[in-house]
Amino acid sequence: MPEIWLGYGSTDVVLDIKQENLLYCYPELNLLSDENIQDTLADIKFSKKTLIFPLSSSKWIKKIICFLIEINKTDSTKEIEIGTFSEYFLQIKNQFDDNIRIFQMDKNDFYEYIKNFDNVIFISKIGYEPLFGFSVTPSMLVRNCVDGLMDEIFHSNEIISPNPGQIGDPLKIALEFYDKLGLYSIEILSNQYGISRLYCGFDSTFIKSSVSNFKTSTNFNLAEQKSLIVSSGVEPENHSTLTNSLYSLWNSIKILKNQGMAVLLAENSHGIGNGALTMYLEGKLNLSQIKKINYIKGLEHLIYLENLKNEYYLGLVSSIPFHYTKTKLGLTTFNNVKEVLQNMLTRYGKSNKIAICPEPCITFFINQQQE
């Protein structure tokens, strides 16, 4: 009986599962050596005053920043600063020496501040995302800095169910915005073991090429499944709150058959998280208001939960009290992954195959029946 270790907060949990029940979906990526990475980064030219702006606190992004600083440290004419959003500030700051200025940037001051630099380099992790299709620098910037565009995207599109892996209207709007900025970005394809690929460039053409290559490298062509267990991964930003970790569930859901079950493993040590879910649970927001208000972080989760609850059984293993997840949000709640396994085998039969997805941010399921 194989042991499958799945990320659950700062630790892993073990799933003891029979081989005949296991369908393990984890992209096999070839990893770059440090020398390969440094060779690629050496082609990036720094101006006199350069801002490096990570859009994640991933350890691999921090590694890229270290390499960029190392490559350019011998040139005393180059001034390098690191800026980031408040939620990543402490993790980034603790990584670097005091001789590098690191600051947190308010999104309201974002555009005015970046004008102070000759060169701006964004760094983000490329991945799947249920609203924009892909998580890349353009979609991250719109989510964090452009409230007006987020309102437009949310209210002008028929948002019914998750749509990861597609270049639809939301990403097209973000790409148009990105083209106007003329800023450089590095998109990192990585897993928990290292960096597999670096995509570097300026415009929407480069982003489209990057996501196409990324999708080719990380897809699984499967028949519809009855059972799915999804881990929110090892990066803290993906599992610290329910608002963040639900994106992992939506990235994987379309591989399920009607009345299939998907269970998310996410410790959520920081609780629900700020935004729409918290407002809903506190009675400050109801479902009839969703299309009448400006976009709030995580508002799409409420739409997906409402529209998919009759199509699938949606479950959760988390530290959040059942009162919120089960009673308020309608999720089937479990104490541990062993309970999940027993429930699925009882529900669908002892010979049922269970799809296991350890890194849904870089895993795309292609439904064979919809090709």
C-alpha positions in Angstrom: 0.0 0.0 0.0 1.7 3.2 -1.1 2.0 6.3 1.2 1.1 9.6 -0.5 2.3 12.7 1.4 0.2 15.8 0.7 0.8 19.4 1.8 -1.4 20.5 4.7 -0.2 23.9 6.1 3.3 23.8 7.4 3.3 20.0 7.5 2.4 17.1 5.3 -0.3 14.5 5.9 -0.1 10.9 4.8 -2.7 9.2 2.7 -2.5 5.4 2.9 -4.2 4.2 -0.2 -4.3 0.9 -2.2 -2.6 1.0 -5.5 -5.8 0.0 -7.3 -7.5 3.1 -5.9 -4.8 5.6 -6.7 -4.7 8.0 -9.7 -1.8 10.3 -8.9 -1.6 13.5 -10.9 1.6 15.4 -10.4 3.4 17.1 -13.4 6.9 15.7 -13.9 9.0 18.8 -14.5 12.6 18.9 -15.5 14.3 21.2 -13.0 16.9 23.9 -13.9 20.3 23.9 -12.3 21.5 27.1 -10.6 23.9 27.6 -13.4 21.0 27.4 -16.0 19.0 29.9 -14.0 21.9 32.4 -13.6 22.7 32.2 -17.3 19.1 33.2 -18.2 19.0 36.0 -15.7 22.4 37.3 -16.9 20.6 38.6 -20.0 18.4 40.9 -18.0 19.8 44.4 -18.1 19.5 46.6 -15.0 19.2 50.3 -15.4 20.7 52.9 -13.0 17.7 52.7 -10.7 15.9 49.3 -10.8 12.8 48.1 -8.8 12.4 44.4 -8.4 8.7 43.6 -7.5 7.9 40.0 -6.4 4.2 39.2 -6.6 4.6 36.2 -4.3 6.6 35.2 -1.2 7.6 31.8 -2.8 11.0 30.6 -1.9 11.8 30.2 -5.6 11.0 33.8 -6.3 13.2 34.8 -3.4 15.9 32.7 -5.0 15.5 34.5 -8.3 15.9 37.9 -6.5 19.1 36.7 -4.8 20.5 35.7 -8.2 19.6 39.0 -9.8 21.2 41.0 -6.9 24.3 38.7 -7.1 24.7 39.2 -10.8 24.5 43.0 -10.5 26.3 43.6 -7.2 29.7 44.5 -8.7 28.3 47.5 -10.6 28.2 50.3 -8.0 26.3 52.5 -10.5 23.2 50.4 -10.2 20.7 51.1 -7.4 18.4 48.2 -6.6 15.3 48.3 -4.5 12.7 45.6 -3.7 9.0 46.5 -3.3 6.1 44.2 -2.6 2.6 44.2 -1.3 2.0 44.1 2.5 1.0 40.4 2.7 4.4 39.4 1.4 6.5 42.1 3.0 7.9 40.3 6.1 8.7 37.0 4.2 10.6 39.0 1.6 12.3 41.4 4.0 13.7 38.6 6.3 15.5 37.0 3.3 17.8 39.9 2.4 20.5 42.1 4.0 19.8 45.5 5.3 21.9 47.1 2.5 19.0 46.5 0.1 16.0 48.7 0.6 12.8 46.7 0.9 9.5 48.4 1.3 5.8 47.5 1.1 3.7 49.4 -1.4 0.2 50.6 -1.0 -1.8 49.7 -4.2 -3.2 53.2 -4.3 0.3 54.6 -4.7 1.5 51.9 -7.1 1.5 53.8 -10.4 3.0 57.0 -9.0 5.8 55.1 -7.2 7.0 52.9 -10.1 7.5 56.1 -12.2 10.5 56.8 -9.9 12.4 53.9 -11.4 14.2 53.5 -14.7 13.5 49.8 -14.8 10.8 47.7 -13.1 11.0 43.9 -13.0 8.0 41.9 -11.8 8.5 38.3 -10.7 5.5 36.0 -10.3 4.8 32.2 -10.3 2.9 31.1 -13.4 -0.1 28.9 -12.6 -3.7 28.2 -13.2 -6.4 30.4 -11.9 -10.2 30.0 -12.1 -11.3 33.5 -12.9 -8.5 34.8 -15.2 -7.5 31.3 -16.5 -3.9 31.8 -15.6 -2.1 33.5 -12.8 0.6 35.6 -14.4 1.9 39.2 -13.8 -0.9 40.9 -15.7 -3.7 39.1 -13.8 -1.9 39.6 -10.5 -1.5 43.3 -11.1 -5.2 43.8 -12.0 -6.3 41.8 -8.9 -4.1 43.9 -6.6 -3.9 47.3 -8.1 -6.7 48.1 -10.5 -10.1 48.1 -8.7 -11.9 49.6 -11.7 -10.8 46.8 -14.1 -11.6 44.1 -11.5 -15.1 45.6 -11.3 -15.4 45.6 -15.1 -14.2 42.0 -15.4 -16.4 40.7 -12.6 -19.6 42.5 -13.8 -19.2 42.2 -17.6 -18.6 38.5 -17.7 -21.1 35.7 -16.9 -19.1 34.1 -14.0 -20.9 30.9 -13.3 -18.2 28.2 -12.9 -14.4 28.1 -12.7 -12.5 28.4 -16.0 -8.8 27.6 -15.4 -6.4 27.2 -18.3 -8.3 29.4 -20.8 -7.6 32.8 -22.3 -11.0 34.3 -21.9 -12.2 37.9 -21.5 -10.8 38.5 -18.0 -7.2 37.6 -19.1 -7.6 39.5 -22.4 -8.6 42.7 -20.4 -5.6 42.2 -18.1 -3.2 41.7 -21.1 -4.4 44.9 -22.7 -3.7 46.7 -19.4 -0.3 45.1 -19.2 0.7 46.2 -22.8 0.1 49.8 -21.8 2.5 49.6 -18.9 5.5 48.4 -20.9 7.1 46.7 -17.9 9.3 43.6 -17.7 8.3 40.4 -16.0 9.7 37.0 -15.1 7.2 34.2 -14.9 8.5 31.2 -12.9 7.3 27.6 -13.5 8.2 25.7 -10.3 7.1 22.9 -8.1 8.0 22.1 -4.5 11.4 20.8 -5.5 12.7 23.6 -7.7 12.4 25.8 -10.8 11.6 24.2 -14.1 11.4 27.2 -16.5 11.7 30.9 -16.7 9.6 33.0 -19.0 10.9 36.5 -19.5 9.5 39.4 -21.5 7.5 42.6 -21.9 4.1 42.3 -23.5 1.0 40.2 -24.1 2.5 38.2 -26.9 5.2 36.9 -24.5 2.5 36.1 -21.9 0.4 34.2 -24.4 3.4 32.2 -25.5 4.3 31.5 -21.9 0.9 30.2 -20.9 0.7 28.0 -24.0 4.0 26.4 -23.2 3.1 26.1 -19.5 -0.2 24.4 -20.3 1.5 21.9 -22.6 3.9 21.0 -19.9 1.4 20.5 -17.1 -1.8 18.9 -18.4 -3.3 15.5 -17.7 -5.7 14.0 -20.2 -8.2 12.0 -18.1 -11.7 10.6 -18.2 -14.2 12.1 -15.7 -13.6 11.0 -12.2 -15.9 10.3 -9.3 -13.4 11.2 -6.5 -10.8 13.9 -6.2 -8.5 14.9 -3.3 -6.7 18.3 -3.7 -3.9 19.6 -1.6 -3.5 23.4 -1.5 0.3 22.8 -1.8 3.3 23.8 0.2 3.5 27.6 -0.3 2.0 29.5 2.7 0.2 32.0 0.5 -1.9 29.1 -1.0 -2.9 27.4 2.3 -2.9 30.0 5.0 -6.5 31.1 4.5 -9.6 29.5 3.1 -10.0 32.5 0.7 -6.6 31.7 -0.8 -6.8 27.9 -0.8 -10.2 27.6 -2.5 -8.6 28.6 -5.7 -6.8 25.2 -5.6 -10.2 23.4 -5.5 -11.6 25.4 -8.4 -8.6 24.7 -10.6 -9.3 21.0 -10.4 -13.1 20.6 -10.2 -13.9 20.1 -13.9 -12.5 16.6 -14.0 -15.3 15.4 -11.8 -18.4 13.6 -12.9 -21.8 14.9 -11.9 -22.4 14.1 -8.3 -18.7 13.4 -7.8 -16.8 14.4 -4.7 -13.9 16.8 -4.4 -12.2 17.4 -1.1 -9.6 20.2 -0.4 -6.8 19.7 2.2 -5.9 23.1 3.6 -5.0 23.9 7.2 -6.0 27.5 6.9 -4.0 28.5 10.0 -5.0 32.2 9.5 -8.7 31.4 9.2 -11.1 32.5 6.5 -9.1 35.5 5.3 -10.1 39.0 4.5 -12.8 39.7 1.8 -16.1 38.4 0.6 -16.2 35.1 2.5 -15.7 36.8 5.9 -18.3 39.4 5.1 -20.7 36.6 4.0 -20.1 34.6 7.2 -20.6 37.8 9.3 -23.9 38.5 7.7 -22.6 41.7 5.9 -23.1 40.3 2.4 -25.8 38.0 0.9 -25.8 36.2 -2.4 -28.4 38.5 -4.0 -26.0 41.4 -3.6 -23.1 39.9 -5.5 -23.7 41.4 -8.9 -24.6 44.7 -7.4 -21.5 45.6 -5.5 -17.9 46.4 -6.5 -15.5 43.4 -6.5 -14.2 42.2 -3.2 -11.4 39.7 -2.8 -12.8 36.2 -3.1 -16.3 37.2 -4.3 -16.1 34.5 -7.1 -15.9 31.8 -4.4 -19.4 32.6 -3.3 -20.6 32.3 -6.9 -18.8 29.0 -7.5 -20.1 27.5 -4.2 -23.7 28.5 -5.0 -23.6 27.2 -8.6 -21.7 24.0 -8.0 -23.2 22.8 -4.7 -25.9 20.7 -6.5 -23.5 19.3 -9.1 -20.8 18.1 -6.8 -20.1 17.1 -3.2 -17.5 19.6 -2.0 -15.5 18.8 1.1 -12.8 20.2 3.3 -10.2 19.1 5.8 -9.2 22.3 7.6 -8.6 23.8 11.1 -11.5 26.2 10.6 -14.5 25.4 12.9 -17.2 23.3 11.3 -19.8 25.9 12.2 -18.4 28.1 9.4 -17.4 25.6 6.8 -20.3 23.2 7.1 -23.2 25.1 8.5 -22.5 28.5 6.8 -20.8 27.5 3.5 -22.3 24.1 3.0 -19.1 22.2 2.7 -18.8 18.5 3.8 -16.3 18.6 6.5 -13.8 15.9 7.6 -11.5 15.6 10.6 -8.6 14.0 8.6 -7.7 12.5 5.2 -8.4 9.0 6.4 -12.1 9.9 6.9 -12.1 11.4 3.4 -10.8 8.1 1.9 -13.3 6.0 3.8 -16.1 8.2 2.7 -15.2 8.1 -1.0 -14.8 4.3 -1.0 -18.1 3.8 0.8 -19.9 6.3 -1.5 -18.5 5.0 -4.8 -17.3 1.5 -4.2 -14.1 -0.2 -3.0 -12.7 -0.4 -6.5 -13.2 3.4 -7.1 -10.2 5.3 -8.5 -9.4 8.4 -6.5 -7.6 11.3 -8.3 -4.9 12.9 -6.1 -3.7 16.4 -7.0 -0.8 17.6 -4.9 -0.2 20.9 -6.8 -3.3 22.2 -8.4 -1.7 25.5 -9.3 0.4 23.7 -11.9 -2.0 20.9 -12.8 -4.5 21.2 -15.6 -7.1 18.4 -16.2 -8.3 17.9 -19.8 -11.6 16.0 -19.8 -11.3 13.4 -22.5 -15.1 13.4 -23.1 -15.0 17.2 -24.0 -12.1 17.1 -26.5 
